[in-house]
Amino acid sequence: MESTSVSRYTISFGLSLALACVANGLLVVAKEKMPAVMAGMQKLTGHHWISHSVIILGLFAFFGWLFAQSNGGQGIKITVSQLIKTLLAGVVSGGLIIFGFYLIGD
C-alpha cells in the first residue's frame, strides 16, 4: 500500500463517481432508444433531464455511502493509484458510451 492516506469517503465517493459516470452513459442511451423511458422520466419531474440528474445524483450518493459502510465501516481499501485508475476508467467509459451512441447508434 502507498504511504499516502485518504479518507474512506474519498475512496468510496471516488468509486461511486466512476459507477455514476457509466450509469449516466447507459441512462442516456436508454432514454434515447426507448421512448417509454423518456416519457416516464418526463412525467416523473416535468422534464427528462431533471429526472436524469436526480437518478444519477441519487446513485452517486447511495453508492458512495454504501461503499463507505463496507469492510465493517472502514470503507473499501484500495490504493490512491488504483482509485485514480478506476475513476479515469469510469469517466472515460461513460464518455465513450455517450460518444459512441451519438456517433454510431443514433
N, CA, C and O atoms as a printed pandas DataFrame, in Angstrom:
     atom_number atom_name residue_name chain_id  residue_number  x_coord  y_coord  z_coord
0              1         N          MET        A               1    0.840   -1.179    0.000
1              2        CA          MET        A               1    0.000    0.000    0.000
2              3         C          MET        A               1    0.883    1.241    0.000
3              4         O          MET        A               1    2.025    1.224    0.461
4              5         N          GLU        A               2    0.326    2.293   -0.523
5              6        CA          GLU        A               2    1.035    3.553   -0.547
6              7         C          GLU        A               2    1.024    4.184    0.842
7              8         O          GLU        A               2    0.167    3.872    1.669
8              9         N          SER        A               3    1.968    5.060    1.086
9             10        CA          SER        A               3    2.027    5.724    2.377
10            11         C          SER        A               3    1.019    6.868    2.478
11            12         O          SER        A               3    0.695    7.302    3.584
12            13         N          THR        A               4    0.515    7.366    1.340
13            14        CA          THR        A               4   -0.464    8.443    1.342
14            15         C          THR        A               4   -1.792    7.902    1.837
15            16         O          THR        A               4   -2.289    6.892    1.337
16            17         N          SER        A               5   -2.359    8.575    2.815
17            18        CA          SER        A               5   -3.616    8.129    3.386
18            19         C          SER        A               5   -4.744    9.071    2.961
19            20         O          SER        A               5   -4.614   10.292    3.051
20            21         N          VAL        A               6   -5.823    8.502    2.509
21            22        CA          VAL        A               6   -7.011    9.277    2.189
22            23         C          VAL        A               6   -8.172    8.682    2.973
23            24         O          VAL        A               6   -8.134    7.520    3.378
24            25         N          SER        A               7   -9.188    9.480    3.179
25            26        CA          SER        A               7  -10.314    9.017    3.985
26            27         C          SER        A               7  -11.124    7.966    3.246
27            28         O          SER        A               7  -11.043    7.826    2.025
28            29         N          ARG        A               8  -11.901    7.239    4.019
29            30        CA          ARG        A               8  -12.756    6.215    3.421
30            31         C          ARG        A               8  -13.786    6.861    2.501
31            32         O          ARG        A               8  -14.233    6.238    1.538
32            33         N          TYR        A               9  -14.164    8.104    2.789
33            34        CA          TYR        A               9  -15.154    8.795    1.960
34            35         C          TYR        A               9  -14.558    9.216    0.618
35            36         O          TYR        A               9  -15.258    9.228   -0.395
36            37         N          THR        A              10  -13.285    9.557    0.604
37            38        CA          THR        A              10  -12.633    9.905   -0.658
38            39         C          THR        A              10  -12.641    8.705   -1.587
39            40         O          THR        A              10  -12.982    8.828   -2.764
40            41         N          ILE        A              11  -12.275    7.569   -1.075
41            42        CA          ILE        A              11  -12.260    6.348   -1.882
42            43         C          ILE        A              11  -13.674    5.939   -2.256
43            44         O          ILE        A              11  -13.943    5.625   -3.416
44            45         N          SER        A              12  -14.578    5.940   -1.290
45            46        CA          SER        A              12  -15.948    5.491   -1.538
46            47         C          SER        A              12  -16.665    6.353   -2.565
47            48         O          SER        A              12  -17.308    5.834   -3.477
48            49         N          PHE        A              13  -16.555    7.661   -2.419
49            50        CA          PHE        A              13  -17.247    8.528   -3.364
50            51         C          PHE        A              13  -16.508    8.636   -4.692
51            52         O          PHE        A              13  -17.126    8.951   -5.709
52            53         N          GLY        A              14  -15.206    8.385   -4.706
53            54        CA          GLY        A              14  -14.475    8.302   -5.968
54            55         C          GLY        A              14  -14.936    7.102   -6.779
55            56         O          GLY        A              14  -15.155    7.208   -7.986
56            57         N          LEU        A              15  -15.083    5.953   -6.113
57            58        CA          LEU        A              15  -15.585    4.759   -6.787
58            59         C          LEU        A              15  -17.034    4.959   -7.216
59            60         O          LEU        A              15  -17.439    4.512   -8.289
60            61         N          SER        A              16  -17.803    5.627   -6.381
61            62        CA          SER        A              16  -19.194    5.907   -6.705
62            63         C          SER        A              16  -19.288    6.822   -7.933
63            64         O          SER        A              16  -20.178    6.650   -8.766
64            65         N          LEU        A              17  -18.389    7.779   -8.043
65            66        CA          LEU        A              17  -18.361    8.660   -9.212
66            67         C          LEU        A              17  -18.094    7.864  -10.481
67            68         O          LEU        A              17  -18.737    8.095  -11.505
68            69         N          ALA        A              18  -17.152    6.926  -10.422
69            70        CA          ALA        A              18  -16.858    6.088  -11.589
70            71         C          ALA        A              18  -18.101    5.298  -11.996
71            72         O          ALA        A              18  -18.415    5.203  -13.183
72            73         N          LEU        A              19  -18.799    4.740  -11.029
73            74        CA          LEU        A              19  -20.023    3.992  -11.288
74            75         C          LEU        A              19  -21.112    4.904  -11.854
75            76         O          LEU        A              19  -21.807    4.524  -12.796
76            77         N          ALA        A              20  -21.264    6.093  -11.293
77            78        CA          ALA        A              20  -22.288    7.037  -11.753
78            79         C          ALA        A              20  -22.017    7.498  -13.182
79            80         O          ALA        A              20  -22.960    7.729  -13.938
80            81         N          CYS        A              21  -20.766    7.634  -13.561
81            82        CA          CYS        A              21  -20.437    8.040  -14.931
82            83         C          CYS        A              21  -20.879    6.987  -15.942
83            84         O          CYS        A              21  -21.425    7.319  -16.994
84            85         N          VAL        A              22  -20.644    5.729  -15.623
85            86        CA          VAL        A              22  -21.073    4.648  -16.511
86            87         C          VAL        A              22  -22.599    4.580  -16.539
87            88         O          VAL        A              22  -23.192    4.433  -17.608
88            89         N          ALA        A              23  -23.242    4.685  -15.367
89            90        CA          ALA        A              23  -24.706    4.671  -15.303
90            91         C          ALA        A              23  -25.292    5.840  -16.087
91            92         O          ALA        A              23  -26.327    5.690  -16.736
92            93         N          ASN        A              24  -24.652    6.983  -16.036
93            94        CA          ASN        A              24  -25.101    8.149  -16.794
94            95         C          ASN        A              24  -25.104    7.852  -18.290
95            96         O          ASN        A              24  -26.077    8.146  -18.984
96            97         N          GLY        A              25  -24.034    7.279  -18.776
97            98        CA          GLY        A              25  -23.960    6.938  -20.197
98            99         C          GLY        A              25  -25.039    5.946  -20.598
99           100         O          GLY        A              25  -25.673    6.096  -21.642
100          101         N          LEU        A              26  -25.244    4.938  -19.772
101          102        CA          LEU        A              26  -26.260    3.934  -20.077
102          103         C          LEU        A              26  -27.668    4.527  -20.021
103          104         O          LEU        A              26  -28.530    4.151  -20.815
104          105         N          LEU        A              27  -27.906    5.449  -19.090
105          106        CA          LEU        A              27  -29.216    6.084  -18.989
106          107         C          LEU        A              27  -29.485    6.981  -20.199
107          108         O          LEU        A              27  -30.621    7.050  -20.669
108          109         N          VAL        A              28  -28.480    7.655  -20.699
109          110        CA          VAL        A              28  -28.648    8.467  -21.910
110          111         C          VAL        A              28  -29.076    7.576  -23.071
111          112         O          VAL        A              28  -30.005    7.913  -23.806
112          113         N          VAL        A              29  -28.410    6.453  -23.235
113          114        CA          VAL        A              29  -28.745    5.530  -24.317
114          115         C          VAL        A              29  -30.159    4.982  -24.132
115          116         O          VAL        A              29  -30.928    4.921  -25.092
116          117         N          ALA        A              30  -30.509    4.585  -22.913
117          118        CA          ALA        A              30  -31.848    4.042  -22.648
118          119         C          ALA        A              30  -32.931    5.064  -22.963
119          120         O          ALA        A              30  -33.950    4.730  -23.567
120          121         N          LYS        A              31  -32.710    6.310  -22.554
121          122        CA          LYS        A              31  -33.696    7.371  -22.824
122          123         C          LYS        A              31  -33.879    7.598  -24.314
123          124         O          LYS        A              31  -35.002    7.756  -24.793
124          125         N          GLU        A              32  -32.790    7.614  -25.035
125          126        CA          GLU        A              32  -32.860    7.927  -26.458
126          127         C          GLU        A              32  -33.417    6.775  -27.289
127          128         O          GLU        A              32  -34.061    7.012  -28.311
128          129         N          LYS        A              33  -33.182    5.547  -26.875
129          130        CA          LYS        A              33  -33.630    4.389  -27.648
130          131         C          LYS        A              33  -35.024    3.915  -27.269
131          132         O          LYS        A              33  -35.682    3.256  -28.073
132          133         N          MET        A              34  -35.489    4.231  -26.074
133          134        CA          MET        A              34  -36.790    3.750  -25.618
134          135         C          MET        A              34  -37.682    4.937  -25.263
135          136         O          MET        A              34  -37.513    5.546  -24.207
136          137         N          PRO        A              35  -38.615    5.262  -26.127
137          138        CA          PRO        A              35  -39.492    6.409  -25.865
138          139         C          PRO        A              35  -40.276    6.293  -24.558
139          140         O          PRO        A              35  -40.594    7.310  -23.941
140          141         N          ALA        A              36  -40.588    5.087  -24.133
141          142        CA          ALA        A              36  -41.328    4.908  -22.883
142          143         C          ALA        A              36  -40.495    5.361  -21.682
143          144         O          ALA        A              36  -41.035    5.908  -20.720
144          145         N          VAL        A              37  -39.199    5.136  -21.740
145          146        CA          VAL        A              37  -38.313    5.577  -20.658
146          147         C          VAL        A              37  -38.278    7.102  -20.618
147          148         O          VAL        A              37  -38.389    7.705  -19.551
148          149         N          MET        A              38  -38.125    7.710  -21.768
149          150        CA          MET        A              38  -38.097    9.173  -21.852
150          151         C          MET        A              38  -39.416    9.759  -21.346
151          152         O          MET        A              38  -39.411   10.729  -20.588
152          153         N          ALA        A              39  -40.543    9.177  -21.760
153          154        CA          ALA        A              39  -41.849    9.680  -21.337
154          155         C          ALA        A              39  -42.041    9.508  -19.832
155          156         O          ALA        A              39  -42.567   10.399  -19.165
156          157         N          GLY        A              40  -41.619    8.375  -19.304
157          158        CA          GLY        A              40  -41.728    8.143  -17.865
158          159         C          GLY        A              40  -40.893    9.114  -17.057
159          160         O          GLY        A              40  -41.330    9.600  -16.014
160          161         N          MET        A              41  -39.705    9.394  -17.529
161          162        CA          MET        A              41  -38.845   10.341  -16.833
162          163         C          MET        A              41  -39.398   11.758  -16.939
163          164         O          MET        A              41  -39.255   12.554  -16.011
164          165         N          GLN        A              42  -40.028   12.073  -18.067
165          166        CA          GLN        A              42  -40.646   13.389  -18.246
166          167         C          GLN        A              42  -41.810   13.553  -17.272
167          168         O          GLN        A              42  -41.979   14.613  -16.669
168          169         N          LYS        A              43  -42.609   12.500  -17.123
169          170        CA          LYS        A              43  -43.754   12.534  -16.210
170          171         C          LYS        A              43  -43.313   12.659  -14.758
171          172         O          LYS        A              43  -43.976   13.311  -13.952
172          173         N          LEU        A              44  -42.203   12.036  -14.434
173          174        CA          LEU        A              44  -41.730   11.975  -13.049
174          175         C          LEU        A              44  -41.469   13.358  -12.456
175          176         O          LEU        A              44  -41.889   13.638  -11.334
176          177         N          THR        A              45  -40.784   14.220  -13.196
177          178        CA          THR        A              45  -40.420   15.534  -12.646
178          179         C          THR        A              45  -40.780   16.710  -13.545
179          180         O          THR        A              45  -40.523   17.861  -13.192
180          181         N          GLY        A              46  -41.365   16.435  -14.687
181          182        CA          GLY        A              46  -41.712   17.513  -15.595
182          183         C          GLY        A              46  -40.745   17.667  -16.755
183          184         O          GLY        A              46  -41.108   18.228  -17.789
184          185         N          HIS        A              47  -39.518   17.178  -16.600
185          186        CA          HIS        A              47  -38.545   17.210  -17.690
186          187         C          HIS        A              47  -37.588   16.038  -17.511
187          188         O          HIS        A              47  -37.137   15.759  -16.400
188          189         N          HIS        A              48  -37.283   15.354  -18.608
189          190        CA          HIS        A              48  -36.455   14.147  -18.524
190          191         C          HIS        A              48  -35.055   14.433  -18.002
191          192         O          HIS        A              48  -34.465   13.566  -17.358
192          193         N          TRP        A              49  -34.498   15.622  -18.257
193          194        CA          TRP        A              49  -33.144   15.909  -17.760
194          195         C          TRP        A              49  -33.132   16.121  -16.245
195          196         O          TRP        A              49  -32.137   15.818  -15.587
196          197         N          ILE        A              50  -34.219   16.632  -15.696
197          198        CA          ILE        A              50  -34.289   16.759  -14.232
198          199         C          ILE        A              50  -34.329   15.371  -13.607
199          200         O          ILE        A              50  -33.611   15.098  -12.645
200          201         N          SER        A              51  -35.169   14.493  -14.154
201          202        CA          SER        A              51  -35.234   13.110  -13.653
202          203         C          SER        A              51  -33.886   12.422  -13.800
203          204         O          SER        A              51  -33.435   11.721  -12.894
204          205         N          HIS        A              52  -33.252   12.624  -14.934
205          206        CA          HIS        A              52  -31.934   12.036  -15.201
206          207         C          HIS        A              52  -30.942   12.475  -14.117
207          208         O          HIS        A              52  -30.220   11.653  -13.554
208          209         N          SER        A              53  -30.917   13.762  -13.841
209          210        CA          SER        A              53  -29.998   14.303  -12.827
210          211         C          SER        A              53  -30.281   13.741  -11.447
211          212         O          SER        A              53  -29.357   13.383  -10.717
212          213         N          VAL        A              54  -31.548   13.663  -11.086
213          214        CA          VAL        A              54  -31.926   13.137   -9.768
214          215         C          VAL        A              54  -31.504   11.677   -9.638
215          216         O          VAL        A              54  -30.989   11.270   -8.597
216          217         N          ILE        A              55  -31.719   10.893  -10.684
217          218        CA          ILE        A              55  -31.345    9.473  -10.651
218          219         C          ILE        A              55  -29.836    9.318  -10.494
219          220         O          ILE        A              55  -29.384    8.545   -9.649
220          221         N          ILE        A              56  -29.059   10.029  -11.283
221          222        CA          ILE        A              56  -27.599    9.890  -11.235
222          223         C          ILE        A              56  -27.038   10.407   -9.910
223          224         O          ILE        A              56  -26.158    9.777   -9.324
224          225         N          LEU        A              57  -27.539   11.545   -9.435
225          226        CA          LEU        A              57  -27.078   12.055   -8.132
226          227         C          LEU        A              57  -27.475   11.118   -7.006
227          228         O          LEU        A              57  -26.714   10.929   -6.058
228          229         N          GLY        A              58  -28.669   10.525   -7.102
229          230        CA          GLY        A              58  -29.101    9.547   -6.107
230          231         C          GLY        A              58  -28.208    8.317   -6.095
231          232         O          GLY        A              58  -27.830    7.832   -5.029
232          233         N          LEU        A              59  -27.871    7.813   -7.276
233          234        CA          LEU        A              59  -26.953    6.667   -7.361
234          235         C          LEU        A              59  -25.590    7.010   -6.770
235          236         O          LEU        A              59  -25.008    6.223   -6.024
236          237         N          PHE        A              60  -25.088    8.198   -7.113
237          238        CA          PHE        A              60  -23.795    8.637   -6.595
238          239         C          PHE        A              60  -23.807    8.681   -5.068
239          240         O          PHE        A              60  -22.899    8.150   -4.428
240          241         N          ALA        A              61  -24.814    9.301   -4.489
241          242        CA          ALA        A              61  -24.894    9.419   -3.026
242          243         C          ALA        A              61  -25.083    8.060   -2.364
243          244         O          ALA        A              61  -24.426    7.756   -1.368
244          245         N          PHE        A              62  -25.981    7.240   -2.913
245          246        CA          PHE        A              62  -26.256    5.936   -2.305
246          247         C          PHE        A              62  -25.033    5.032   -2.336
247          248         O          PHE        A              62  -24.655    4.458   -1.315
248          249         N          PHE        A              63  -24.412    4.904   -3.506
249          250        CA          PHE        A              63  -23.265    4.006   -3.594
250          251         C          PHE        A              63  -22.049    4.556   -2.849
251          252         O          PHE        A              63  -21.262    3.777   -2.311
252          253         N          GLY        A              64  -21.880    5.871   -2.806
253          254        CA          GLY        A              64  -20.803    6.445   -2.002
254          255         C          GLY        A              64  -20.967    6.085   -0.538
255          256         O          GLY        A              64  -20.012    5.684    0.127
256          257         N          TRP        A              65  -22.191    6.231   -0.040
257          258        CA          TRP        A              65  -22.478    5.866    1.352
258          259         C          TRP        A              65  -22.295    4.363    1.554
259          260         O          TRP        A              65  -21.682    3.936    2.532
260          261         N          LEU        A              66  -22.829    3.558    0.624
261          262        CA          LEU        A              66  -22.741    2.106    0.751
262          263         C          LEU        A              66  -21.290    1.633    0.758
263          264         O          LEU        A              66  -20.915    0.798    1.581
264          265         N          PHE        A              67  -20.474    2.157   -0.148
265          266        CA          PHE        A              67  -19.066    1.775   -0.197
266          267         C          PHE        A              67  -18.335    2.198    1.078
267          268         O          PHE        A              67  -17.426    1.498    1.523
268          269         N          ALA        A              68  -18.714    3.322    1.668
269          270        CA          ALA        A              68  -18.081    3.788    2.909
270          271         C          ALA        A              68  -18.434    2.888    4.088
271          272         O          ALA        A              68  -17.665    2.800    5.045
272          273         N          GLN        A              69  -19.579    2.223    4.034
273          274        CA          GLN        A              69  -20.012    1.357    5.128
274          275         C          GLN        A              69  -19.425   -0.047    5.031
275          276         O          GLN        A              69  -19.485   -0.805    5.999
276          277         N          SER        A              70  -18.867   -0.399    3.897
277          278        CA          SER        A              70  -18.323   -1.752    3.722
278          279         C          SER        A              70  -17.093   -1.970    4.592
279          280         O          SER        A              70  -16.532   -1.027    5.151
280          281         N          ASN        A              71  -16.695   -3.207    4.693
281          282        CA          ASN        A              71  -15.496   -3.582    5.449
282          283         C          ASN        A              71  -15.625   -3.193    6.918
283          284         O          ASN        A              71  -14.688   -2.662    7.514
284          285         N          GLY        A              72  -16.787   -3.459    7.491
285          286        CA          GLY        A              72  -17.007   -3.157    8.902
286          287         C          GLY        A              72  -17.010   -1.670    9.212
287          288         O          GLY        A              72  -16.622   -1.268   10.310
288          289         N          GLY        A              73  -17.439   -0.851    8.269
289          290        CA          GLY        A              73  -17.482    0.591    8.479
290          291         C          GLY        A              73  -16.175    1.304    8.175
291          292         O          GLY        A              73  -16.073    2.516    8.362
292          293         N          GLN        A              74  -15.169    0.562    7.705
293          294        CA          GLN        A              74  -13.877    1.173    7.383
294          295         C          GLN        A              74  -13.776    1.581    5.917
295          296         O          GLN        A              74  -12.825    2.255    5.522
296          297         N          GLY        A              75  -14.740    1.179    5.122
297          298        CA          GLY        A              75  -14.724    1.512    3.708
298          299         C          GLY        A              75  -13.864    0.562    2.898
299          300         O          GLY        A              75  -13.168   -0.294    3.442
300          301         N          ILE        A              76  -13.925    0.727    1.613
301          302        CA          ILE        A              76  -13.157   -0.111    0.693
302          303         C          ILE        A              76  -11.687    0.279    0.783
303          304         O          ILE        A              76  -11.351    1.462    0.817
304          305         N          LYS        A              77  -10.827   -0.709    0.821
305          306        CA          LYS        A              77   -9.392   -0.471    0.938
306          307         C          LYS        A              77   -8.712   -0.679   -0.412
307          308         O          LYS        A              77   -8.518   -1.814   -0.847
308          309         N          ILE        A              78   -8.354    0.415   -1.067
309          310        CA          ILE        A              78   -7.549    0.368   -2.285
310          311         C          ILE        A              78   -6.541    1.507   -2.212
311          312         O          ILE        A              78   -6.693    2.446   -1.431
312          313         N          THR        A              79   -5.526    1.403   -3.030
313          314        CA          THR        A              79   -4.511    2.452   -3.044
314          315         C          THR        A              79   -5.034    3.660   -3.821
315          316         O          THR        A              79   -6.002    3.558   -4.574
316          317         N          VAL        A              80   -4.388    4.785   -3.628
317          318        CA          VAL        A              80   -4.770    6.009   -4.332
318          319         C          VAL        A              80   -4.585    5.827   -5.833
319          320         O          VAL        A              80   -5.411    6.293   -6.618
320          321         N          SER        A              81   -3.518    5.161   -6.239
321          322        CA          SER        A              81   -3.299    4.955   -7.677
322          323         C          SER        A              81   -4.379    4.053   -8.272
323          324         O          SER        A              81   -4.795    4.267   -9.410
324          325         N          GLN        A              82   -4.837    3.055   -7.529
325          326        CA          GLN        A              82   -5.937    2.215   -8.005
326          327         C          GLN        A              82   -7.221    3.030   -8.108
327          328         O          GLN        A              82   -7.996    2.853   -9.048
328          329         N          LEU        A              83   -7.449    3.916   -7.152
329          330        CA          LEU        A              83   -8.632    4.779   -7.186
330          331         C          LEU        A              83   -8.605    5.676   -8.416
331          332         O          LEU        A              83   -9.616    5.826   -9.100
332          333         N          ILE        A              84   -7.468    6.262   -8.693
333          334        CA          ILE        A              84   -7.338    7.151   -9.851
334          335         C          ILE        A              84   -7.577    6.384  -11.142
335          336         O          ILE        A              84   -8.276    6.873  -12.030
336          337         N          LYS        A              85   -7.007    5.189  -11.259
337          338        CA          LYS        A              85   -7.204    4.373  -12.462
338          339         C          LYS        A              85   -8.673    3.989  -12.631
339          340         O          LYS        A              85   -9.206    4.033  -13.740
340          341         N          THR        A              86   -9.316    3.619  -11.547
341          342        CA          THR        A              86  -10.727    3.243  -11.602
342          343         C          THR        A              86  -11.596    4.442  -11.959
343          344         O          THR        A              86  -12.521    4.335  -12.765
344          345         N          LEU        A              87  -11.289    5.577  -11.353
345          346        CA          LEU        A              87  -12.045    6.798  -11.635
346          347         C          LEU        A              87  -11.903    7.210  -13.097
347          348         O          LEU        A              87  -12.894    7.538  -13.749
348          349         N          LEU        A              88  -10.695    7.194  -13.606
349          350        CA          LEU        A              88  -10.474    7.524  -15.014
350          351         C          LEU        A              88  -11.175    6.536  -15.939
351          352         O          LEU        A              88  -11.758    6.933  -16.948
352          353         N          ALA        A              89  -11.119    5.255  -15.597
353          354        CA          ALA        A              89  -11.795    4.240  -16.414
354          355         C          ALA        A              89  -13.298    4.481  -16.450
355          356         O          ALA        A              89  -13.919    4.347  -17.504
356          357         N          GLY        A              90  -13.888    4.832  -15.319
357          358        CA          GLY        A              90  -15.324    5.095  -15.272
358          359         C          GLY        A              90  -15.720    6.324  -16.062
359          360         O          GLY        A              90  -16.702    6.300  -16.804
360          361         N          VAL        A              91  -14.964    7.398  -15.909
361          362        CA          VAL        A              91  -15.272    8.642  -16.616
362          363         C          VAL        A              91  -15.100    8.449  -18.127
363          364         O          VAL        A              91  -15.956    8.865  -18.907
364          365         N          VAL        A              92  -14.007    7.825  -18.533
365          366        CA          VAL        A              92  -13.767    7.594  -19.961
366          367         C          VAL        A              92  -14.814    6.632  -20.529
367          368         O          VAL        A              92  -15.313    6.854  -21.632
368          369         N          SER        A              93  -15.150    5.586  -19.805
369          370        CA          SER        A              93  -16.157    4.630  -20.280
370          371         C          SER        A              93  -17.513    5.307  -20.460
371          372         O          SER        A              93  -18.172    5.123  -21.484
372          373         N          GLY        A              94  -17.923    6.081  -19.475
373          374        CA          GLY        A              94  -19.192    6.801  -19.582
374          375         C          GLY        A              94  -19.208    7.745  -20.775
375          376         O          GLY        A              94  -20.197    7.824  -21.503
376          377         N          GLY        A              95  -18.106    8.459  -20.969
377          378        CA          GLY        A              95  -17.999    9.362  -22.113
378          379         C          GLY        A              95  -18.017    8.627  -23.440
379          380         O          GLY        A              95  -18.647    9.075  -24.398
380          381         N          LEU        A              96  -17.325    7.496  -23.495
381          382        CA          LEU        A              96  -17.296    6.713  -24.730
382          383         C          LEU        A              96  -18.653    6.103  -25.061
383          384         O          LEU        A              96  -19.014    5.980  -26.231
384          385         N          ILE        A              97  -19.401    5.723  -24.035
385          386        CA          ILE        A              97  -20.747    5.189  -24.264
386          387         C          ILE        A              97  -21.604    6.250  -24.946
387          388         O          ILE        A              97  -22.273    5.970  -25.941
388          389         N          ILE        A              98  -21.583    7.460  -24.413
389          390        CA          ILE        A              98  -22.384    8.546  -24.989
390          391         C          ILE        A              98  -21.862    8.929  -26.373
391          392         O          ILE        A              98  -22.637    9.062  -27.320
392          393         N          PHE        A              99  -20.558    9.102  -26.484
393          394        CA          PHE        A              99  -19.952    9.476  -27.764
394          395         C          PHE        A              99  -20.239    8.422  -28.829
395          396         O          PHE        A              99  -20.643    8.749  -29.945
396          397         N          GLY        A             100  -20.029    7.164  -28.477
397          398        CA          GLY        A             100  -20.274    6.072  -29.427
398          399         C          GLY        A             100  -21.723    5.977  -29.837
399          400         O          GLY        A             100  -22.025    5.710  -31.000
400          401         N          PHE        A             101  -22.622    6.192  -28.897
401          402        CA          PHE        A             101  -24.042    6.126  -29.221
402          403         C          PHE        A             101  -24.423    7.204  -30.226
403          404         O          PHE        A             101  -25.080    6.914  -31.225
404          405         N          TYR        A             102  -24.019    8.436  -29.972
405          406        CA          TYR        A             102  -24.379    9.510  -30.895
406          407         C          TYR        A             102  -23.618    9.440  -32.202
407          408         O          TYR        A             102  -24.105    9.922  -33.225
408          409         N          LEU        A             103  -22.439    8.852  -32.189
409          410        CA          LEU        A             103  -21.660    8.724  -33.414
410          411         C          LEU        A             103  -22.166    7.584  -34.278
411          412         O          LEU        A             103  -22.284    7.732  -35.494
412          413         N          ILE        A             104  -22.462    6.457  -33.668
413          414        CA          ILE        A             104  -22.794    5.248  -34.407
414          415         C          ILE        A             104  -24.269    4.852  -34.275
415          416         O          ILE        A             104  -24.940    4.568  -35.268
416          417         N          GLY        A             105  -24.763    4.838  -33.024
417          418        CA          GLY        A             105  -26.083    4.267  -32.765
418          419         C          GLY        A             105  -27.261    5.143  -33.055
419          420         O          GLY        A             105  -28.378    4.638  -33.166
420          421         N          ASP        A             106  -27.072    6.415  -33.183
421          422        CA          ASP        A             106  -28.216    7.314  -33.349
422          423         C          ASP        A             106  -28.570    7.499  -34.785
423          424         O          ASP        A             106  -29.511    8.227  -35.100
